[in-house]
Amino acid sequence: MLKLKNLSVSIENKKILKDIDFEFKKGKIYAVMGPNGSGKSTLAYAIMGHPAYKLVTRNSQLITQISFKNEDITDLEANERAEKGIFLSFQSPLALSGVTVYQLLQLAMNGKKDPLTIRREAQKYAKELGISEELLNRPLNEGASGGERKKMEVLQAAVLDKKFLIFDEVDTGVDVDALKKIAGFLKKHQENRTYVLITHYNRILHHLQPDYVLIMMDGKIVKVGDASLAKKIEEKGYSAY
């Protein structure tokens, strides 16, 4: 579904990602793990097209290619990649004063769904996630707990109906009950979707088993395995890599 070829990324002339080749397949769950500073979030931002993350050139030529559904998206802006079906959640979702999630979704959908349909879908998914109607009508994330904010991110992804979804530390700051709700929701709505879960821990992986686990170190993918690899990391850490 999404293929990376020679993905090399720098920030302020410092090379962060180094010649990554990898293909994410349709309908699979990937867990991306690694110590702090290994490049996990940079990988997510590079896929999404964040303008602060520059693709490395060689002899003034791009060496990276990013393709999504067999289409080259390397030169597309972040909003254009979102239009193609890619979604990235925030590690720490921000509050948005004066704007409800309904209003935000209407803006993001840009007329693809009418306001009533958006409201109905949001209310349906909110019920599944355990989000109150009061929170839906409140300015986005104002007064919301960490778990509520992460649930709202998942709700937005569902209404937007994206097919390649990156969740950056969706399990951070989330209690056990909220984590179960989020994992159960993602599993229920997984059909034809690819999930990339960036995480430091095995917490969410106990509820949402990955098909592949990627270990990142020093800007590279150094190991790919199945769910058992995450268990080994939990027991022994990253010292072997």
Sequence and secondary structure as in RCSB ss.txt:
>XXXX:A:sequence
MLKLKNLSVSIENKKILKDIDFEFKKGKIYAVMGPNGSGKSTLAYAIMGHPAYKLVTRNSQLITQISFKNEDITD
LEANERAEKGIFLSFQSPLALSGVTVYQLLQLAMNGKKDPLTIRREAQKYAKELGISEELLNRPLNEGASGGERK
KMEVLQAAVLDKKFLIFDEVDTGVDVDALKKIAGFLKKHQENRTYVLITHYNRILHHLQPDYVLIMMDGKIVKVG
DASLAKKIEEKGYSAY
>XXXX:A:secstr
 EEEEEEEEEETTEEEEEEEEEEE TT EEEEE  TTSSHHHHHHHHHT TTSEE EETTEE  EEEETTEE TT
  HHHHHHHTEEE  SS   BTT  HHHHHHHHHTTSS HHHHHHHHHHHHHHHT  HHHHHSSBTTT  HHHHH
HHHHHHHHHHT SEEEEESTTTT  HHHHHHHHHHHHHT TT EEEEE SSSTGGGTS  SEEEEEETTEEEEEE
 HHHHHHHHHHTTTT 
